[in-house]
Amino acid sequence: MMTPSALFDLIQAPIRWEILRAALELGIVDDLADGGGRTVAETAAALSLDPRRTGLLLNAMTALGICRADGGRYSLPEDLAPYLCRDGARSMRDLLLTIVRVRHGDVTDLVRQGDPGGGPDMASPAFWDRSADSLRAFHRAMGTETALSVLRGLPEWASARRILDLGAGSERLALALAAEAPAGRAVTVLDLPPMADRIRSALARSPHGGGAGAGVQVIAGDFNAVPFGGPYDVIWAAMTLYFARDLGAVLTAARQALASGGVFVSFHEGLSEDRTGPETHVIGRLVPSLRGRDPSFHHGQIAAALRQAGFPQVDSVPVETPFGPMQADIARVPPP
Ligand SMILES: C[S@@+](CC[C@H](N)C(=O)[O-])C[C@H]1O[C@@H](n2cnc3c(N)ncnc32)[C@H](O)[C@@H]1O
């Protein structure tokens, strides 16, 4: 139950986001990343901003914990800089600035009037084409690491050589998989044609292009229609099965593409049956849901569909992640 003090604190939520957005869009985080600390005057001059207002924003950033102030000099906390800076190794910039366009909206207005079909159509190839930078930022910051930790926990993982990433969204997981033991791992990614083209180009540009990247195959197509290839030892499908027109048919195609002893891993949120939790997913998806685009799966839904698709053994495992609680549904094809 929420306390009165937590209710009062809710007023601050939008302004907290606005402070971060301003820091990203005005280039302040990148200016502070130069190291050594910057004075208000230096940052304001470098970015052609008003010093008084820049100082107010820097103080608010400091209060929020995304900036540090020391003797009149401002800098980024070391552990946060790689996530905030444009060129940071784990930069979330594109993710943060893009995802709000899907998640934020006038809830009062949407409840009163609705907006059927409003907002982006997440089933369309063009939407994913536009989301490529944001998805890559998600993978860079946390998505790939989370996927790897789930996959490495599979008993079959040590001997898995042929892997399919269904609805991959970027080349990052494939490259990480192709680079790790066992050597000679064959990784395939399947995604819609515009995204698949981007993944192909990124693989060619990747420093691993002649090595690990060379082992990655790309299938361009809609997983509702295109053959998956195979056989595979592991098929990984994360946050993508919403776009199955017939979930049973896609899961059956996945089962048929697995080798004997192969494993299919679905990684999606699992909403409670009454769709009131977990809070991160219910709230994060409210605006698209009000627009009639409510893709979330409820707990047990994918496991049931996997059993119906002919997988005799399905294990469901909760996974805590930096982007909220998730559900791994692990379905096995028996060994010969
Ligand atoms: C939310 S992203 C998830 C990406 C990645 N699996 C992850 O865990 O971050 C959804 C991905 O599914 C892809 N996708 C959507 N509909 C698809 C379809 N019909 N066939 C193949 N891929 C599809 C999108 O292009 C996008 O890359």
The ligand as a Gaussian input file, in Angstrom:
#p B3LYP/6-31G(d) Opt

LIG

0 1
 C       11.200000      -5.741000     -28.283000
 S       12.316000      -6.180000     -29.521000
 C       13.221000      -7.467000     -28.710000
 C       14.613000      -7.598000     -29.245000
 C       15.495000      -8.598000     -28.513000
 N       15.014000      -9.956000     -28.681000
 C       15.603000      -8.276000     -27.051000
 O       15.394000      -9.153000     -26.205000
 O       15.905000      -7.124000     -26.719000
 C       11.315000      -7.070000     -30.696000
 C       12.122000      -7.586000     -31.877000
 O       11.279000      -8.491000     -32.613000
 C       11.394000      -8.177000     -33.999000
 N       10.133000      -8.576000     -34.662000
 C        8.914000      -8.021000     -34.496000
 N        8.011000      -8.675000     -35.247000
 C        8.675000      -9.667000     -35.916000
 C        8.304000     -10.657000     -36.837000
 N        7.023000     -10.763000     -37.241000
 N        9.238000     -11.491000     -37.337000
 C       10.546000     -11.367000     -36.935000
 N       10.965000     -10.454000     -36.028000
 C       10.050000      -9.606000     -35.521000
 C       11.624000      -6.684000     -34.030000
 O       12.175000      -6.257000     -35.263000
 C       12.570000      -6.522000     -32.841000
 O       13.884000      -6.741000     -33.236000

